Amino acid sequence: MHITPIKQYGKLSFVLLVVCIVNVSFSLSKSLGVDGFRLYKEADLIRTITFKGKHYIVCEVDPHQYNVELFNALPNGKGIFTFKEIAKKKQQKLIFAMNAGMYEKDLSPVGLFVTDGETRKALNVRTDASGNFYQLKPNGVLMIDTNDDPIILTTESYIKQSRKAKIATQSGPMLVINDTFNTNFQANSTNVNIRNGVGINSQHHVVFAISTDPVNFYEFAQLFKTQLNCDNALYLDGVISQYYAPELQAEPLPGVPLGTFLTVSHK
């Protein structure tokens, strides 16, 4: 913000000017997410990050303290959840929502989808299809088990593990695998889009991120590994990626239909 110098008009004018600047700065930091300011005033969960010149919205949560849930089909079977339906269901408890991964033309999940401990769609291990989910392997799974412990695994590793899922969503590609970048990614790639993903950091918190600038896969993986300290991170989607945070938006913004949703809410 550019501030033009003013003449001295007495102590009262000076005090009023200082008060105005503080108020404007606070309002901008809250509404626009100026770096260094937390956005979600109640829980300090949502923040903005500028990493290597690109901007991101990040939501970090401990699933032992907050509910992390998955939504797809409406309970009556007559349609699919939207941000508006989620806001109506969760009401004042909702903190953050984001699209949760790849989906088919009918808006059903492409791969594994577990909600409330119930498997709604089985693990997808196909090798004969096209798209990022299939061609930039490994793809993977975000799971929160019945002890509320989160983990992100490659699909192959998920098959071998024995923990019981409370929620699980399969997407891909994996961005970071055991502290190593997915080798399919190129630093100078011109394939840039708005992208969103999820990681597990060193505090065992779930970290959601969505870019507000177009980024390539390598840049997005770098964000999770270097800035967000995630040894494992999973790509959720791109181009259509959206989020909703009631603290930042009066109501959900209109957008393209999305198949699956991850939400964070108060218990």
C-alpha atoms as one frame of an Amber mdcrd trajectory, in Angstrom:
protein
   0.000   0.000   0.000   1.371   3.437  -0.975   0.889   6.210   1.619   1.379
   9.803   0.441   3.205  12.068   2.963   0.944  14.637   4.649   1.554  17.940
   6.359   1.525  18.323  10.131  -1.970  19.371  11.264  -1.586  18.890  15.009
  -1.569  16.016  17.457  -5.236  15.095  16.975  -4.833  14.649  13.224  -1.725
  12.553  13.794  -3.513  10.272  16.271  -6.483   9.863  13.947  -4.150   9.004
  11.077  -2.386   6.331  13.139  -5.719   4.818  14.216  -6.929   4.718  10.595
  -3.732   3.073   9.347  -3.889   0.412  12.085  -7.555  -0.297  11.345  -6.979
  -0.515   7.591  -3.919  -2.734   8.054  -5.817  -5.093  10.374  -8.800  -5.279
   8.021  -6.607  -6.008   5.018  -4.583  -8.618   6.849  -7.748 -10.378   7.959
  -9.643 -10.261   4.684  -6.782 -10.625   2.213  -4.489 -12.864   4.185  -1.377
 -10.701   4.330   1.592 -12.942   5.161   2.321 -13.121   8.855  -1.324 -12.831
   9.889  -3.511 -15.795  10.792  -6.837 -15.709   9.006  -9.061 -17.832  11.205
  -9.386 -15.755  14.362 -10.889 -18.460  16.581  -8.598 -21.387  16.050  -5.496
 -20.150  14.192  -5.993 -22.911  11.643  -5.969 -21.070   8.319  -3.163 -18.950
   6.954  -1.706 -17.682   3.706   1.757 -18.602   2.492   3.932 -17.108  -0.211
   6.455 -19.705  -1.360   8.868 -19.047  -4.223   6.658 -16.207  -5.436   3.419
 -18.236  -5.511   0.504 -17.818  -3.099  -1.377 -20.495  -1.191  -4.163 -20.921
   1.363  -3.228 -23.487   4.028  -5.361 -25.132   6.702  -3.532 -27.212   9.330
  -5.443 -29.332  11.843  -4.889 -31.941  14.504  -7.577 -34.591  13.811  -7.601
 -35.492  17.510  -8.957 -32.006  18.250 -11.098 -31.316  15.174 -13.371 -33.419
  12.980 -12.013 -34.204   9.528 -14.786 -35.717   7.402 -15.548 -36.817   3.861
 -18.715 -36.163   1.852 -19.989 -37.323  -1.525 -23.572 -38.547  -2.025 -26.413
 -36.950  -0.089 -27.980 -39.233   2.566 -31.220 -39.537   0.588 -29.288 -40.663
  -2.485 -30.779 -37.822  -4.518 -27.710 -35.917  -5.557 -24.232 -34.947  -4.413
 -23.059 -32.693  -1.613 -22.036 -29.144  -2.535 -20.310 -26.470  -0.450 -23.760
 -25.032   0.231 -25.129 -28.392   1.409 -22.084 -28.907   3.631 -22.460 -25.430
   5.141 -26.123 -26.198   5.833 -25.266 -29.525   7.481 -22.317 -28.379   9.599
 -23.604 -24.842  10.287 -21.525 -22.929  12.863 -19.154 -25.851  13.391 -17.705
 -25.678   9.870 -14.198 -24.239   9.632 -12.905 -25.299   6.212 -13.942 -27.387
   3.210 -12.124 -28.433   0.047 -12.632 -30.780  -2.876 -11.271 -34.164  -1.851
  -9.918 -35.897  -4.931 -10.589 -37.332  -8.354 -14.110 -38.262  -9.376 -15.969
 -39.834 -12.298 -18.371 -38.125 -14.706 -21.266 -39.055 -12.428 -19.388 -37.323
  -9.532 -18.695 -40.619  -7.737 -15.143 -41.132  -6.385 -12.519 -42.553  -8.751
 -11.012 -44.660  -6.003 -11.264 -45.681  -2.373 -13.819 -43.703  -0.386 -14.461
 -44.465   3.271 -16.672 -42.288   5.450 -17.796 -42.943   9.027 -15.929 -46.245
   8.856 -18.015 -47.459   5.920 -16.384 -48.236   2.571 -18.503 -46.626  -0.130
 -16.067 -47.437  -2.944 -13.241 -49.964  -3.080  -9.565 -49.270  -3.734  -8.784
 -48.570  -7.395  -5.778 -50.556  -8.665  -6.433 -50.226 -12.403  -3.465 -49.769
 -14.726  -5.279 -49.476 -18.068  -6.660 -45.924 -17.922  -5.433 -42.406 -18.678
  -5.105 -39.237 -16.594  -2.907 -37.994 -13.754  -4.356 -40.512 -11.302  -3.174
 -43.404 -13.471  -0.176 -42.069 -15.409   1.844 -40.145 -12.796   2.031 -42.990
 -10.312   2.174 -43.729  -7.526  -1.288 -42.598  -6.537  -2.190 -42.836  -2.883
  -4.595 -42.642   0.039  -5.234 -40.175   2.825  -6.584 -42.090   5.819  -7.594
 -41.132   9.333  -7.965 -44.270  11.401 -10.370 -45.048  14.228  -7.868 -43.586
  16.722  -7.933 -40.288  14.769  -4.328 -40.825  13.653  -3.723 -39.556  10.089
  -1.510 -41.171   7.466  -0.838 -40.814   3.746   0.320 -43.931   1.908   0.882
 -45.040  -1.660  -1.885 -47.315  -2.895   0.506 -50.270  -2.800   1.403 -49.547
   0.839  -2.234 -49.078   1.787  -3.017 -52.601   0.600  -0.415 -53.979   3.024
  -1.396 -51.969   6.105  -3.883 -53.192   8.719  -5.223 -50.031  10.374  -8.986
 -49.541  10.249 -10.075 -46.415   8.413 -12.525 -43.925   9.873 -12.234 -41.920
   6.646 -10.126 -42.514   3.542  -9.903 -40.971   0.095  -7.790 -42.193  -2.815
  -6.326 -39.687  -5.249  -3.157 -39.052  -7.143  -0.471 -38.633  -7.946   1.478
 -38.718  -4.705   3.407 -35.453  -4.443   5.906 -36.499  -1.781   6.689 -40.106
  -0.843   8.702 -40.702   2.329  10.383 -37.274   2.034  11.147 -37.753  -1.686
   9.567 -35.973  -4.642   7.534 -37.960  -7.143  10.100 -38.590  -9.890   7.541
 -37.874 -12.637   7.677 -34.141 -11.851   9.885 -31.655 -13.714  10.970 -28.365
 -12.152  10.638 -26.463 -15.451   7.268 -27.932 -16.461   4.877 -25.482 -18.131
   1.865 -27.551 -17.035   0.559 -25.026 -14.497  -2.869 -24.890 -12.869  -4.610
 -23.989  -9.656  -4.008 -27.112  -7.555  -4.954 -28.501  -4.166  -3.557 -31.283
  -2.033  -3.036 -32.643   1.461  -0.032 -33.677   3.536   0.887 -34.976   6.987
   3.529 -32.879   8.731   6.089 -33.633  11.453   3.496 -32.862  14.167   1.176
 -35.474  12.653  -1.259 -32.747  11.645  -3.278 -32.859   8.443  -2.237 -29.971
   6.186  -4.557 -28.880   3.362  -3.234 -26.485   0.725  -4.654 -24.825  -2.368
  -2.733 -22.529  -4.675  -4.204 -19.185  -5.642  -1.644 -18.879  -8.450  -1.125
 -21.480 -11.192   1.688 -23.883 -10.231   3.205 -27.028 -11.702   3.419 -30.360
  -9.893   7.046 -29.866  -8.853   6.338 -26.456  -7.318   3.366 -27.869  -5.447
   5.382 -30.826  -4.156   8.129 -28.427  -3.050   5.597 -26.472  -1.004   4.604
 -29.560   0.970   8.105 -30.950   1.457  10.095 -27.767   2.078   7.676 -25.218
   3.500   5.021 -27.364   5.180   7.403 -30.112   6.441   5.354 -32.989   5.063
   7.175 -36.278   4.423   4.134 -37.549   2.539   1.674 -35.513   0.499  -1.120
 -36.349  -1.928  -2.451 -34.409  -4.896  -6.213 -33.943  -4.794  -7.045 -32.107
  -8.017  -6.340 -29.162 -10.284  -8.080 -26.592 -12.498 -11.409 -27.045 -10.659
  -9.853 -26.890  -7.180 -11.934 -24.903  -4.695 -12.206 -24.243  -0.980 -14.735
 -22.679   1.361 -13.988 -21.095   4.744 -16.911 -19.318   6.441 -14.513 -16.970
   8.221 -13.325 -15.685   4.844 -16.463 -15.963   2.703 -19.985 -14.925   3.607
 -21.316 -17.861   1.621 -19.924 -20.532  -0.715 -18.886 -19.150  -4.081 -20.488
 -20.702  -7.166 -18.251 -23.121  -9.017 -18.174 -26.266 -11.092 -19.761 -29.383
  -9.560 -17.339 -31.324  -7.362 -17.606 -34.997  -6.516 -15.993 -35.376  -3.117
 -15.284 -33.035  -0.205 -13.009 -32.960   2.822 -14.163 -30.794   5.727 -12.741
 -29.524   9.006 -15.163 -28.686  11.805 -15.380 -28.296  15.566 -16.207 -31.464
  17.475
